[in-house]
Amino acid sequence: MTVSERFLKYVSFDTQSDEFSETCPSTSKQLALGKALVEEMGQMGIADARMDENGYVYGTVPGDPRLPVIGLIAHMDTSPDASGENIRAKTVPYSGGDILLNPEKDIWMREGEYPNLVNHVGKHLIVTDGTTLLGADNKAGIAEILTCAEHLLKTRMAHATLKIAFTPDEEIGRGADRFDVAGFGADYAYTVDGGAVGELEYENFNAAGAKVVFHGVNIHPGSAKDKMVNSQYIAMEFQSLLPAHQKPEATEGYEGFIHLTDMEGCVEQSTLRYIIRDHDMEKFAEKKTLLEAAAAFLNRKYGEKTVELTIRDSYYNMREKIVPCMYIVERAKKAMEAVGMVPVEVPIRGGTDGARLSFMGLPCPNLCTGGENFHGRFEFIPVEDMEQCVSLLIQLMTTL
């Protein structure tokens, strides 16, 4: 199978994760893809291909024992941000301009809204019908890793031992929760979970999630004077106390944010949920302190326990764990240059399994997959860029 054939096969599986689930994996449908991957790996000759009780898929392509043992990791789940069900992917030869994704619903991907399209004139783009996400994040990584593995097995060229892992629930921050680092057995690894060709990432946000519950008092509105306490108004007041300039839509690069992701409520009780992000640990702590100060202020104003704030850290910036072993970044740069890529070091404005794994003792920068516009209906990936990413992984494994 070619890398694009593999990719189209994998995106037919609906594997969205669910942040409100307490199971691992968070959705059983991820297991269906995991099972299919184990079967495929076995057929190509990966003798130890397996899926554990938590839905993690592992396998090994043995190599030269004189070389380092290198891991390649991708995640099986897709983002809950857009539908991942009944994905209708198609390949479009792109000659420039707007792309009609769905004639029936008149859905277009317009070059004016997505100027990065101009970088791909002359390529074949895999797109959706404009009603679902595509799943390049991160089924492209899976397809590229297994295409690389198949090449190593068929050609029998000299290469490092390849350790493969496919994780569940990365999109909800749990991809490394039950990762067997010791059993994986790699000296270091790379997540193949990045975007445009050439991207090489070893810095990411420090991340936390916050849940804020507001308690009110409900009473018939006809007799509510001096008695009703509307939790929804207190929730809105809480939001108004946060800095307006620290929102995702007002930040870029290394700038962090506090992002209101969802809300629900009635007079009696309301809930706001936030994600907190910053590359700088000190500024990250300051953002959490802002939320705590807002909650404390409202509790003084309306009474203790009116506002209940829970903050839970998710992952930290991997940079501090990568800097002591920058040779793994340099190896990736050299491999990129060898296959015609221009390495572009960019900070991840998000997270990756590699961040958690780096703090668990497995240094793990992030490599490009070629995909763009992740987490939305206008996600796409060029076939030619996937093929180049496969070449990158082969070069990475065969550099002596």
Salt bridges, closest charged atoms under 4 A:
ASP14 OD2 - LYS29 NZ 2.95
GLU40 OE2 - ARG6 NE 2.54
GLU40 OE1 - LYS9 NZ 3.79
ASP48 OD2 - ARG50 NH1 3.61
ASP64 OD2 - ARG66 NH2 2.74
ASP77 OD1 - HIS75 ND1 2.98
ASP81 OD2 - HIS375 ND1 3.17
ASP98 OD2 - ARG110 NH1 3.09
ASP129 OD2 - ARG88 NH1 3.77
ASP137 OD1 - HIS75 NE2 3.03
ASP137 OD2 - HIS375 NE2 3.02
GLU150 OE1 - ARG6 NH2 3.18
GLU150 OE2 - LYS154 NZ 3.84
GLU170 OE1 - HIS75 NE2 3.07
GLU171 OE2 - HIS75 NE2 3.74
GLU171 OE1 - HIS375 NE2 3.07
ASP177 OD1 - ARG356 NH2 2.84
ASP193 OD1 - HIS75 NE2 3.30
GLU203 OE2 - ARG319 NH1 3.67
GLU237 OE2 - LYS301 NZ 2.67
ASP262 OD2 - ARG273 NH1 3.22
GLU264 OE2 - ARG273 NH1 3.61
ASP278 OD2 - LYS287 NZ 2.70
GLU308 OE1 - HIS215 NE2 2.43
ASP313 OD1 - LYS288 NZ 2.98
GLU330 OE2 - LYS333 NZ 3.38
GLU345 OE2 - LYS333 NZ 2.46
GLU372 OE2 - HIS120 NE2 2.63
GLU384 OE2 - HIS124 ND1 2.75
ASP385 OD2 - HIS120 ND1 3.60
ASP385 OD1 - LYS123 NZ 2.79
